[in-house]
Amino acid sequence: MLILFLRTIMPDSSVRVKTEGVIDGEHREIGTLHFPSGKTWAKFWGAIQRGALNIQDLEVKLENLTLTDEAPHEIE
């Protein structure tokens, strides 16, 4: 299972993260997360990297986007 986090830092320093994934071989849009600050986002991301989601065979990736990006990403 792969979850891709598409992070955008907003002009007010909040963080918007769109999540997509490949679950059971199928591409799915998971949802959008909003964080009030970069510090809050960093704590969340750190927890993910330390294994807060205890899911066997979970792979997570982070991609930085800008406000002008149309999410030009490719899930492998």
Long-range contacts (C-beta under 8 A, 24 or more apart in sequence): 1-55, 1-57, 1-58, 1-59, 2-58, 2-59, 2-60, 2-61, 2-75, 2-76, 3-30, 3-58, 3-59, 3-60, 3-61, 4-60, 4-61, 4-62, 4-63, 4-73, 4-75, 5-45, 5-60, 5-61, 5-62, 5-63, 6-63, 6-65, 6-71, 6-73, 7-41, 7-62, 7-63, 7-64, 7-65, 8-64, 8-65, 8-66, 8-67, 8-69, 9-38, 9-64, 10-67, 11-67, 13-37, 13-38, 15-40, 15-41, 17-41, 18-71, 20-73, 20-75, 21-75, 22-75, 27-75
